[in-house]
Amino acid sequence: MRHDNGGDLLVAVLRELGIDTVFGIVSVHNLPLVEAVDRELRFVPVRHEASAVNAADAYGRARGSIGCALTSTGTGAGNAAGSLIESLSAGSSVLHVTGQVESAFLGSGRGFIHETKDQLGMLTAVSAYAASVPDAEQAGRILRQAARAALAAPGGPASVEWPIDLQYAPQVDAPAELPVQLRPAPTAGELAAAGALLASARRPLIWAGGGAVGAGDELTSLLEATEAGLLTSNSGRGTVPEDHEQVIGNFATAPAVRALLADADVLVTVGTHFRSNETADYTIGLPTAHIQIDVDAAALGRVYPVAHPLHGDATTTLAGLAAYARSAEDGWRERVTAVRAEVREALHTSIGPQAAICDTIRAALPREAVVARDVTIASSSWGNRLLEMYGPRDNVFPRGGGIGQGLGMGIGAALARPDAPTVVMAGDGGLAVHLGELLTLAQERPRLTLVVFNDGGYGVLRNMQDRYGERRSGVDLVTPDFELLARACGLPYLRIAAEEHADPVIRQAVASDGPTLVEVDLAALGPMKNPFTPPVRIPGQ
């Protein structure tokens, strides 16, 4: 098949992938691509390349598929690097297409506009796959290979650089049948050995991470058959709906859960990489009778010792283990549900007046709705734990921990699922990193409620300095008048300054057909009972 230019070819590939919305910034080095996408699909002109990748990332997460970002050459591609690192950390599927200088000048070092030294090397460092289009006959193959790599486990972004002269050239596209990728599976002997251990369990626990999100039915079946308690990483939240009485959730560092882990006799972990912030820098103790399932062979035994490593897809491996499931000892399930209630009540009490906001967000949203959470105190303390998630596609947050990505992610998720409202939780410090995306929000008008927790700076680091140091450095920031800012952007504005404001304000915002900026004035609302500090060790403290 022939296409008039690279833009028409890109549109054809995106349609094959089911992508109807693309995020990016137009440039002299991607103009044919942007023009074709804008004509045939939907092009969202974000204000920063990092936000383009964040939005594409969340678009894919919210749909359980893949997103696409378009950036420009050199500085533009470099601007995207931080968000590519987030996608790489999360294993999320992003097709990142960036421009390149004319192929005749590529690598010449002449200083051609937007040229940079070894752009492909930079992209390779921050992507799961990176390639350059060498001619007009291979662009289609390379785009499809890139998408395939992004969608393959363990996933991550795929970057394609495309010289501008080759974008304008007529394209010859001959889609080829790509070989079937076989997903790994444990041997029958490995499964039987692990199953024998599982069958002996009297006090079992399961820990699910991001690698389990496609295996919700199988995980639920094993959970109920064994009467185990389910812990999750932040990435695994919603794989089993969090109102299930056996779901303890993302509370592994809580004292009651540590005690439960100490008494458990078998632990099954599924697709979790035991991140430092979710294991208190790896100080949590796990049972020695540990069955670990992961599609990434390198993850098996990398952090904690494992008795039975099972290299396999979560869905098929969990289904295979189900035959060995036995009920727990009398009273174990009751203890699990008691711990579930205990850790939730303790956190609900400790966050003070912010509990009213947490409760209202959950009550105001439909059961299936995205809550995108930037890195801020509200997210890290209760948004990532207490605010219940009922499906993994609703659980959008920067897994790598980088601040400032929440609004871009929220815009991508909201446009991926326009029939349901989306809520974004951000701090004033994080929002300022990509404040220009308020204009994208105003232009695109998604059903998005942006809740800004305003404490006048970087509250997490301020609390750390107050706790461990004698002075503050770099944490107290000038904050805009959010009402004036919203008005300047053409956005509706609401304010929460007391607990009783939370319910009417959030319900009004969520019920809107478009965007609303809700400021939470934390000085007026009042403090949490216990100031939040992150689970990060300070050397020497």
C-alpha positions as CSV (number, residue, x, y, z in Angstrom):
1,M,0.0,0.0,0.0
2,R,1.2,3.5,-0.8
3,H,0.6,6.6,1.3
4,D,1.2,10.2,0.2
5,N,3.5,10.9,3.1
6,G,4.5,9.7,6.5
7,G,1.6,11.3,8.3
8,D,-0.9,9.2,6.4
9,L,1.1,6.1,7.2
10,L,1.2,7.0,10.9
11,V,-2.6,7.5,10.9
12,A,-3.0,4.0,9.4
13,V,-0.8,2.4,12.0
14,L,-2.5,4.3,14.8
15,R,-5.9,3.1,13.6
16,E,-4.6,-0.5,13.7
17,L,-3.7,0.1,17.3
18,G,-7.1,1.6,18.2
19,I,-5.6,5.0,19.0
20,D,-8.0,7.9,18.3
21,T,-6.2,10.7,20.2
22,V,-2.6,11.8,20.0
23,F,-0.7,14.2,22.3
24,G,2.1,16.4,21.2
25,I,3.7,19.7,20.1
26,V,3.8,20.8,16.5
27,S,7.2,21.6,14.9
28,V,8.9,22.1,11.6
29,H,10.3,18.6,12.2
30,N,7.0,16.7,12.6
31,L,4.6,18.9,10.6
32,P,3.4,16.1,8.2
33,L,2.6,13.8,11.1
34,V,0.7,16.4,13.1
35,E,-1.3,17.6,10.1
36,A,-2.4,14.1,9.3
37,V,-3.3,13.2,12.8
38,D,-5.2,16.5,13.3
39,R,-7.1,15.9,10.1
40,E,-8.0,12.2,10.6
41,L,-7.9,11.6,14.3
42,R,-7.7,14.0,17.3
43,F,-4.5,15.9,18.0
44,V,-4.2,17.5,21.5
45,P,-1.6,20.4,21.5
46,V,-0.2,20.1,25.0
47,R,2.2,22.8,26.2
48,H,5.3,20.7,27.0
49,E,6.7,17.5,25.4
50,A,6.9,15.8,28.9
51,S,3.2,16.3,29.2
52,A,2.6,14.8,25.8
53,V,4.3,11.6,26.9
54,N,2.5,11.7,30.3
55,A,-0.9,12.2,28.6
56,A,-0.2,9.4,26.1
57,D,1.0,7.1,28.9
58,A,-2.2,7.7,31.0
59,Y,-4.4,7.4,27.9
60,G,-3.0,3.9,27.4
61,R,-3.3,3.0,31.1
62,A,-6.9,4.1,31.3
63,R,-7.9,2.1,28.3
64,G,-5.6,-0.9,29.0
65,S,-3.8,-0.4,25.7
66,I,-1.3,2.0,24.2
67,G,-1.0,5.8,23.7
68,C,0.9,7.9,21.3
69,A,3.0,11.1,21.7
70,L,4.5,13.3,19.0
71,T,7.5,15.5,19.8
72,S,10.1,17.5,17.9
73,T,13.8,16.9,17.3
74,G,16.6,17.7,19.7
75,T,15.4,19.8,22.6
76,G,11.8,18.6,22.1
77,A,12.8,15.0,22.3
78,G,15.0,15.8,25.3
79,N,12.1,17.4,27.0
80,A,10.2,14.2,26.7
81,A,13.0,12.1,28.4
82,G,11.8,12.5,32.0
83,S,8.3,11.2,31.1
84,L,9.8,8.4,29.1
85,I,11.6,7.4,32.2
86,E,8.3,7.3,34.0
87,S,6.8,5.0,31.4
88,L,9.9,2.8,31.5
89,S,9.6,2.6,35.3
90,A,5.9,1.7,35.1
91,G,6.2,-0.7,32.1
92,S,3.4,1.3,30.4
93,S,2.9,1.3,26.7
94,V,3.7,4.5,24.8
95,L,4.5,5.0,21.1
96,H,6.7,8.0,21.1
97,V,7.4,9.4,17.6
98,T,9.8,12.3,17.3
99,G,11.3,14.2,14.4
100,Q,14.9,14.2,13.1
101,V,16.8,16.5,10.8
102,E,17.0,15.8,7.1
103,S,18.7,12.4,6.5
104,A,21.4,14.0,4.3
105,F,22.6,16.0,7.3
106,L,22.0,13.4,10.0
107,G,25.1,13.0,12.2
108,S,27.1,15.7,10.3
109,G,27.5,17.9,13.3
110,R,26.8,21.0,11.1
111,G,24.5,22.6,13.7
112,F,21.3,22.0,11.6
113,I,18.3,23.5,13.4
114,H,17.2,21.3,16.2
115,E,20.1,18.9,15.6
116,T,21.5,17.1,18.7
117,K,24.3,14.7,19.2
118,D,23.2,11.1,19.1
119,Q,19.5,11.6,19.6
120,L,18.9,7.9,19.1
121,G,21.4,7.1,21.9
122,M,19.5,9.3,24.2
123,L,16.2,7.7,23.3
124,T,17.7,4.2,23.7
125,A,18.7,5.1,27.3
126,V,15.1,6.1,28.3
127,S,13.0,3.7,26.2
128,A,12.4,-0.1,26.0
129,Y,12.8,0.2,22.3
130,A,14.3,2.9,20.0
131,A,14.9,3.0,16.3
132,S,15.4,5.4,13.4
133,V,13.5,5.4,10.1
134,P,16.2,4.8,7.4
135,D,14.0,5.2,4.3
136,A,10.4,5.5,3.1
137,E,10.0,1.7,2.6
138,Q,10.6,0.7,6.2
139,A,8.7,3.3,8.3
140,G,5.6,1.2,8.6
141,R,7.5,-1.9,9.7
142,I,9.5,0.1,12.3
143,L,6.3,1.8,13.7
144,R,4.6,-1.6,14.1
145,Q,7.7,-3.1,15.7
146,A,7.9,-0.2,18.1
147,A,4.2,-0.6,19.1
148,R,4.7,-4.3,19.6
149,A,7.7,-3.7,21.8
150,A,5.8,-1.2,23.9
151,L,2.9,-3.7,24.4
152,A,5.1,-6.7,25.2
153,A,5.8,-7.6,28.8
154,P,7.4,-6.1,30.8
155,G,6.5,-3.1,28.6
156,G,7.7,0.5,28.4
157,P,7.9,3.3,25.9
158,A,9.1,2.7,22.3
159,S,10.7,5.7,20.6
160,V,11.0,6.2,16.8
161,E,12.9,9.1,15.3
162,W,11.9,10.0,11.8
163,P,13.9,12.4,9.5
164,I,11.8,15.2,8.2
165,D,12.5,14.5,4.5
166,L,11.4,11.0,4.9
167,Q,8.2,12.1,6.6
168,Y,7.3,14.2,3.5
169,A,8.2,11.3,1.1
170,P,5.6,8.9,-0.3
171,Q,5.6,5.8,1.8
172,V,5.5,2.2,0.6
173,D,3.9,0.1,3.3
174,A,3.7,-3.6,3.1
175,P,2.4,-4.8,6.5
176,A,4.1,-8.1,7.4
177,E,2.8,-10.8,9.7
178,L,4.9,-10.5,12.8
179,P,5.8,-13.7,14.6
180,V,3.6,-14.7,17.5
181,Q,5.3,-13.8,20.8
182,L,4.9,-16.7,23.2
183,R,4.5,-15.6,26.8
184,P,6.6,-17.5,29.3
185,A,5.1,-20.2,31.5
186,P,6.5,-22.3,34.3
187,T,7.1,-26.0,33.7
188,A,4.6,-28.5,35.0
189,G,7.2,-29.6,37.6
190,E,7.8,-26.0,38.8
191,L,4.1,-25.4,39.0
192,A,3.5,-28.7,40.9
193,A,6.2,-27.9,43.4
194,A,4.9,-24.4,44.1
195,G,1.4,-25.8,44.3
196,A,2.4,-28.3,46.9
197,L,3.7,-25.5,49.1
198,L,0.5,-23.5,48.5
199,A,-1.6,-26.5,49.4
200,S,0.2,-26.7,52.8
201,A,-0.6,-23.1,53.6
202,R,-2.7,-22.5,56.8
203,R,-2.1,-18.7,57.0
204,P,-1.6,-17.5,53.4
205,L,-1.1,-14.0,52.0
206,I,-0.9,-12.8,48.4
207,W,0.9,-9.6,47.3
208,A,-0.1,-8.3,43.9
209,G,1.7,-5.7,41.9
210,G,1.4,-4.1,38.5
211,G,2.1,-7.4,36.7
212,A,-1.2,-8.8,38.1
213,V,-3.5,-6.2,36.7
214,G,-4.7,-8.3,33.7
215,A,-5.4,-11.3,35.9
216,G,-8.1,-9.9,38.2
217,D,-10.5,-12.9,37.8
218,E,-7.8,-15.5,38.4
219,L,-6.4,-13.5,41.4
220,T,-9.9,-13.2,42.9
221,S,-10.5,-16.9,42.5
222,L,-7.3,-17.8,44.2
223,L,-7.8,-15.3,47.0
224,E,-11.3,-16.6,47.8
225,A,-10.3,-20.3,47.6
226,T,-7.3,-19.9,50.0
227,E,-9.0,-17.3,52.3
228,A,-5.8,-15.3,52.0
229,G,-5.3,-11.6,52.6
230,L,-4.4,-9.5,49.6
231,L,-1.6,-6.9,49.9
232,T,-0.9,-4.7,46.9
233,S,1.7,-2.4,45.7
234,N,0.5,1.0,44.5
235,S,0.6,-0.4,41.0
236,G,-1.5,-3.4,41.8
237,R,-4.4,-1.5,43.3
238,G,-7.8,-2.3,41.9
239,T,-6.8,-5.6,40.4
240,V,-9.3,-7.0,42.9
241,P,-11.8,-4.3,43.9
242,E,-10.7,-2.7,47.1
243,D,-14.1,-3.1,48.8
244,H,-13.5,-6.8,48.8
245,E,-13.2,-7.8,52.5
246,Q,-10.0,-9.8,51.9
247,V,-8.2,-6.9,50.3
248,I,-5.9,-5.2,52.8
249,G,-4.3,-3.1,50.0
250,N,-1.3,-0.9,49.8
251,F,-0.5,-1.0,53.6
252,A,2.5,-3.3,53.8
253,T,4.5,-0.9,56.0
254,A,1.7,-0.6,58.6
255,P,2.5,-2.2,61.9
256,A,-0.5,-4.5,61.8
257,V,0.4,-5.7,58.4
258,R,4.0,-6.3,59.3
259,A,2.7,-8.5,62.2
260,L,0.4,-10.3,59.7
261,L,3.4,-11.0,57.4
262,A,5.4,-12.3,60.4
263,D,2.6,-14.8,61.2
264,A,1.9,-15.9,57.6
265,D,3.3,-19.3,56.6
266,V,3.1,-18.9,52.8
267,L,3.3,-15.8,50.6
268,V,2.4,-15.7,46.9
269,T,3.7,-12.5,45.1
270,V,2.4,-11.7,41.6
271,G,4.1,-9.1,39.4
272,T,5.5,-6.9,42.1
273,H,9.0,-5.5,42.2
274,F,9.0,-4.6,45.9
275,R,9.9,-0.9,45.4
276,S,11.8,0.8,48.2
277,N,9.0,3.1,49.2
278,E,6.6,0.2,49.5
279,T,8.8,-1.9,51.6
280,A,10.3,0.7,53.9
281,D,13.6,0.5,52.0
282,Y,13.4,-3.4,52.0
283,T,13.2,-3.7,55.8
284,I,9.8,-5.5,55.7
285,G,10.3,-9.2,56.5
286,L,8.6,-11.8,54.2
287,P,7.9,-15.4,54.9
288,T,10.6,-17.8,53.7
289,A,7.9,-19.9,52.0
290,H,7.7,-17.5,49.1
291,I,6.2,-18.2,45.7
292,Q,7.0,-15.4,43.3
293,I,5.3,-15.1,39.9
294,D,6.7,-12.7,37.3
295,V,6.8,-12.4,33.5
296,D,10.2,-10.7,33.9
297,A,12.7,-13.4,34.7
298,A,15.1,-10.8,36.1
299,A,12.6,-9.8,38.8
300,L,12.6,-13.3,40.4
301,G,14.5,-13.3,43.6
302,R,16.0,-9.9,42.8
303,V,14.8,-8.2,46.0
304,Y,13.7,-10.9,48.4
305,P,14.6,-14.6,48.5
306,V,12.2,-16.9,46.8
307,A,11.5,-20.6,47.4
308,H,9.6,-21.2,44.2
309,P,10.3,-18.7,41.3
310,L,7.7,-19.1,38.6
311,H,8.6,-17.3,35.3
312,G,5.3,-16.8,33.7
313,D,2.3,-14.8,32.8
314,A,0.1,-13.9,35.8
315,T,-3.1,-15.1,34.2
316,T,-2.1,-18.6,33.2
317,T,0.2,-19.1,36.2
318,L,-2.5,-18.2,38.8
319,A,-5.0,-20.4,36.9
320,G,-2.5,-23.2,37.2
321,L,-2.0,-22.7,41.0
322,A,-5.8,-22.6,41.6
323,A,-6.0,-26.4,41.5
324,Y,-3.8,-26.5,44.6
325,A,-5.7,-24.0,46.7
326,R,-6.9,-25.0,50.2
327,S,-8.8,-23.1,52.8
328,A,-6.9,-21.4,55.5
329,E,-7.1,-22.3,59.2
330,D,-10.1,-21.3,61.2
331,G,-9.9,-17.6,62.2
332,W,-7.3,-16.5,59.6
333,R,-9.8,-14.9,57.2
334,E,-11.4,-13.1,60.2
335,R,-8.0,-11.8,61.2
336,V,-7.3,-10.6,57.7
337,T,-10.6,-8.6,57.6
338,A,-9.8,-7.2,61.1
339,V,-6.4,-6.0,60.0
340,R,-8.0,-4.5,56.9
341,A,-10.4,-2.5,59.0
342,E,-7.7,-1.5,61.5
343,V,-5.2,0.0,59.1
344,R,-8.0,1.9,57.2
345,E,-9.4,3.4,60.4
346,A,-6.0,4.4,61.7
347,L,-5.1,6.2,58.5
348,H,-8.6,7.8,58.3
349,T,-8.1,9.2,61.8
350,S,-4.6,10.4,61.2
351,I,-5.3,12.6,58.2
352,G,-7.6,14.8,60.1
353,P,-9.8,17.1,58.1
354,Q,-8.6,15.7,54.8
355,A,-10.6,12.6,55.5
356,A,-13.7,14.5,54.5
357,I,-12.2,15.1,51.0
358,C,-11.2,11.5,50.6
359,D,-14.6,10.3,51.5
360,T,-16.4,12.7,49.2
361,I,-14.2,12.0,46.2
362,R,-15.1,8.3,46.4
363,A,-18.7,9.0,47.1
364,A,-19.1,11.5,44.3
365,L,-17.4,9.5,41.6
366,P,-19.0,6.5,39.8
367,R,-17.6,3.2,40.5
368,E,-15.5,3.2,37.3
369,A,-13.6,6.5,37.1
370,V,-10.0,7.5,37.0
371,V,-8.3,9.2,39.9
372,A,-4.9,10.5,38.6
373,R,-2.6,11.4,41.5
374,D,0.5,13.5,41.3
375,V,3.2,13.2,44.0
376,T,1.9,15.3,46.8
377,I,1.1,14.7,50.5
378,A,-2.6,14.0,49.9
379,S,-1.7,11.4,47.3
380,S,1.2,9.8,49.1
381,S,-0.6,9.6,52.5
382,W,-4.2,8.6,51.6
383,G,-4.8,8.9,47.9
384,N,-2.5,5.9,47.3
385,R,-4.1,3.8,50.1
386,L,-7.4,4.9,51.5
387,L,-9.2,6.2,48.5
388,E,-10.6,3.0,47.1
389,M,-9.9,1.7,43.6
390,Y,-12.3,-0.7,42.0
391,G,-10.4,-1.4,38.8
392,P,-6.7,-1.2,37.7
393,R,-7.4,1.1,34.8
394,D,-8.8,3.7,37.3
395,N,-5.4,3.8,39.2
396,V,-3.2,6.3,37.4
397,F,-0.2,7.8,39.1
398,P,3.6,8.4,38.4
399,R,5.1,5.1,39.5
400,G,8.6,6.4,39.3
401,G,7.8,9.1,41.9
402,G,8.5,12.2,39.7
403,I,6.6,15.3,40.7
404,G,4.6,17.4,38.3
405,Q,3.2,14.6,36.0
406,G,-0.4,14.4,37.4
407,L,-2.2,17.0,35.3
408,G,-0.8,15.7,32.1
409,M,-1.7,12.2,33.1
410,G,-5.2,13.3,34.1
411,I,-5.8,15.0,30.7
412,G,-4.8,11.8,28.9
413,A,-7.0,9.6,31.0
414,A,-10.0,11.9,30.8
415,L,-9.8,12.0,27.0
416,A,-9.3,8.2,26.9
417,R,-12.6,7.8,28.8
418,P,-14.8,10.8,28.1
419,D,-18.0,9.2,29.3
420,A,-16.9,9.3,33.0
421,P,-15.5,12.1,35.2
422,T,-11.8,12.1,36.0
423,V,-10.3,13.6,39.2
424,V,-6.7,14.8,39.4
425,M,-5.0,15.3,42.8
426,A,-2.0,17.6,42.7
427,G,-0.1,19.9,45.0
428,D,0.7,23.5,44.3
429,G,4.4,22.7,43.9
430,G,3.8,19.8,41.5
431,L,1.2,21.7,39.5
432,A,3.7,24.6,39.0
433,V,6.1,22.2,37.2
434,H,3.7,22.1,34.2
435,L,1.4,25.0,34.9
436,G,1.0,25.6,31.2
437,E,-1.2,22.4,31.0
438,L,-4.0,24.5,32.6
439,L,-4.3,26.0,29.1
440,T,-4.5,22.5,27.5
441,L,-7.2,21.8,30.1
442,A,-9.1,25.0,29.2
443,Q,-8.7,24.3,25.4
444,E,-9.8,20.6,25.4
445,R,-12.5,20.9,28.1
446,P,-12.4,17.3,29.4
447,R,-14.6,16.2,32.3
448,L,-11.8,16.7,34.7
449,T,-11.8,18.0,38.3
450,L,-8.4,19.3,39.3
451,V,-8.0,19.3,43.1
452,V,-5.0,21.4,44.1
453,F,-3.8,20.9,47.6
454,N,-2.2,24.3,48.4
455,D,0.3,24.4,51.2
456,G,2.6,27.0,49.7
457,G,5.5,24.8,48.5
458,Y,6.9,21.3,48.7
459,G,5.1,20.0,51.8
460,V,6.6,16.5,51.8
461,L,10.2,17.9,51.8
462,R,9.2,20.6,54.2
463,N,8.0,18.0,56.7
464,M,11.2,16.1,56.3
465,Q,13.4,19.1,57.0
466,D,11.2,20.0,60.0
467,R,11.6,16.5,61.3
468,Y,15.3,15.9,60.6
469,G,16.9,19.3,60.3
470,E,17.2,22.7,61.8
471,R,16.1,24.9,58.9
472,R,14.2,24.8,55.7
473,S,15.8,25.0,52.2
474,G,14.1,25.4,48.9
475,V,10.6,24.2,50.1
476,D,8.7,27.5,50.6
477,L,7.4,28.8,47.3
478,V,5.4,31.7,45.9
479,T,1.9,30.3,45.1
480,P,-0.5,32.0,42.7
481,D,-3.9,33.2,43.5
482,F,-5.7,30.1,42.1
483,E,-9.0,31.9,41.7
484,L,-7.4,34.6,39.5
485,L,-5.4,32.0,37.6
486,A,-8.4,29.9,36.9
487,R,-10.3,33.0,35.7
488,A,-7.4,33.9,33.4
489,C,-7.5,30.4,31.9
490,G,-11.3,30.4,31.5
491,L,-11.7,27.6,34.1
492,P,-14.4,27.4,36.8
493,Y,-13.0,27.7,40.3
494,L,-14.2,26.4,43.7
495,R,-12.5,26.4,47.1
496,I,-12.4,24.1,50.1
497,A,-11.4,25.8,53.3
498,A,-13.3,23.7,55.9
499,E,-14.4,20.1,56.2
500,E,-18.0,21.0,55.5
501,H,-17.1,22.5,52.1
502,A,-15.8,19.2,50.8
503,D,-19.0,17.4,49.9
504,P,-20.9,20.2,48.1
505,V,-17.8,21.5,46.3
506,I,-16.5,18.2,45.0
507,R,-20.0,17.0,44.0
508,Q,-20.6,20.2,42.1
509,A,-17.2,19.9,40.3
510,V,-17.6,16.2,39.5
511,A,-21.1,16.7,38.1
512,S,-19.8,19.3,35.6
513,D,-19.5,18.4,31.9
514,G,-16.2,20.2,31.7
515,P,-13.1,21.1,33.8
516,T,-13.1,22.7,37.2
517,L,-10.2,23.8,39.4
518,V,-10.8,23.1,43.1
519,E,-8.3,24.7,45.5
520,V,-7.9,23.0,48.9
521,D,-6.6,25.8,51.2
522,L,-4.7,23.7,53.6
523,A,-3.8,26.5,55.9
524,A,-7.5,27.2,56.4
525,L,-8.5,23.6,56.4
526,G,-6.1,22.7,59.2
527,P,-3.3,20.2,59.6
528,M,-3.3,16.4,59.7
529,K,-3.0,14.9,63.1
530,N,0.4,13.5,62.1
531,P,2.6,15.4,59.6
532,F,3.3,13.1,56.6
533,T,6.9,12.3,55.8
534,P,7.8,9.9,53.0
535,P,9.1,6.4,53.7
536,V,12.7,7.4,52.9
537,R,15.6,6.7,55.1
538,I,17.9,9.6,55.9
539,P,21.5,8.3,56.2
540,G,22.7,8.8,59.8
541,Q,19.2,9.4,61.2
